Amino acid sequence: MRKIVRFAGLAAVLILTVSSIFAAPPPAAKGVPGTIVIVFKDGHRQSFNLADIDRVEFPASEQGASMSSSGGPSRGHFIGRWECGDGNGGMFYITLEEDGNAKRSIGDVHGRWSYVNGEALIKWDDGAQDAIRKVGGSYQKSAYTAGKAFTDTPANVTSARNITPKPI
């Protein structure tokens, strides 16, 4: 009788151990250098190799807020009409539209803009480029002459202010 009770107890422990192994959730995906792990609302995770990612966008219409997950301004925050310094003490306007079009009041020039790393980067049809960046609690416009990159030293840096901070 003792053997039967001991065997039954051992069998119960084994059954509980095996069932708990299979019932345990899979281990969380570990971050590997050079990857990003996205955790979805339902709890599942997906890893992406950073070398395969061109950019991460947070559309304003889906986000519902004006900040990205990193705490900086979102793409939607840049949409509107910006009053900017021209580098000579005057002011002009840059209009950034939801569809990526841009318009500059100096010379009535068209361009295209994109949201990259928390900045609005504008490439004008005349070859010039402007970047609108948040610096501290305010924004600045950096101007780049034709042939320069956004990583080069700008021709001038002036204040920038969104005077219509909403889609127009």
N, C-alpha and C positions, 0 to 999 in steps of 0.2 A: 504494500500500500504506500509506503514511504517513497519507493521508487516512482510510482505513478504520480504522486503529488509533486515530487521534485521535477519529474519530466514535464508535467503540466505547467509548473511555474516557469521552468526554463523555456518552454515553448512559448508561453505568453510574453516573456521578456523579449525573445527573438522576434516574435510577430510585431510587437510594439516598436522595436528598434527599426526593423525593416520598413514598416509603414511610415514611421516618422522620417526616414531617409527619403522616401519617395514623395512625401507630402511637403517637404521643405521647399521653399521657393528657391529658384536658382540663384547663385551668388550674383551680386550686383556687378555690372560691367565696370571693370577697373579702367581708369584713365591711363592710356599709354602715351608716352611722349609723342607729339605730332598728331594727336587725334582730338576730336571733340565728341563728347557723349551728350546726346539730347535725351532728356527724360520727358516722356509724354504724360498727359493727364491720367491715362489709364495705368501708368506705372511701368510700361515697357520702355526699354532703352534701345537706342541705336547709335552706333559709333560711326564717325566719318573721318577719313584721313584728311588732315588740313591741307596737304599738297593738292588734293582734288577740289578744294573749295576756292572759288573766285571771290565771292563776297557773301555776306549775310545781310539780308534786308528785312526790315520790320515795317511793312506797309502801314500807314496811319489808319486806313479804313479797317484793318483787322486788329490793330494794336489797341486802339481806343485811348491811347495816352500819348503824350508828346515826348516820352523818354524811351530810349532803347533799353535792353536788358543790362547794358553796361553802365547805365546812369547818364549817358550823354543824350544829346538831342536825336530824335528819330528823323527819318526821311521826311515825314509829313510836317515836321516842325519848320522845315525850310521853305515850304510852299507859300507863296505870297509875293508881295512887292517889298523889296529891300531898299532902304535909303543908305547910300554908301558915299564915302569920301572919294574924290577923284585923284587924290595925291597932290593937288595944286591948291588946296583950300576950298574947292567947290564941292558940290554934291551932285550925284546922279542916281538913277534907279535901275535896279536889276529885278526883273520879274521872273520867278521860277514857277512853272506850271506842273501840275500833277503828272502829265504825260511825258515829262522830261524836256520839254521845250523851255527855252530861256530867251529873254529879250532885254537888251541894254539900251537905255535912253540916250546915251552918248553915241551919235551916229546911227541910231535906230538899227542896231545890229542884232541878228538872230544867233542863237547858239543852242547847245544841248547841255544839260546838266545831269549829274549822277551823284548818288549818295554813297560815299566811300569812307569807311572808318569814322563816322560821325561828322563828316564835312560835306558841304555842297561844293562839288568841283564842276566848273563851267568852262566849256570849250567853245569859243566864239568862232563864227564863220570867217572872221578876218584873221584868225590864227592866234589872237590873244587868248589868255586864260585868266580866270578869277577863281578864288577859293573863298568861301565863307566858312569861318571856323569859330567855335565857342572858345573864348579865352577867359578863364575865370568866370565872372558873372555876366559878361557881355560878349558881343560878337565883333569879329574883325573881318575885313575883306582884304585879301592879299592879291595883288595884280602881278601877272607874269606876261612878259612880252612874247611875241611869236617865236617859236623855237625853244622856249624854256620849258622845263618840267615843273610839276607841282612841288618837287623836292628841292628845286633850285632856290636861290635867294630871290625873293620877290622884288619887283621894281618899286613897289610902295605897299605899305600896310596902313589901312585907315579903319575908322569905325564903320560898323554896319548895324542896321536896325530894321527888323521886319515891321513895317507899318501896317500890314494886313495879315496878321498871323493866322490865316485860315485859307483853305483852298479858295481861289478866285474864279 
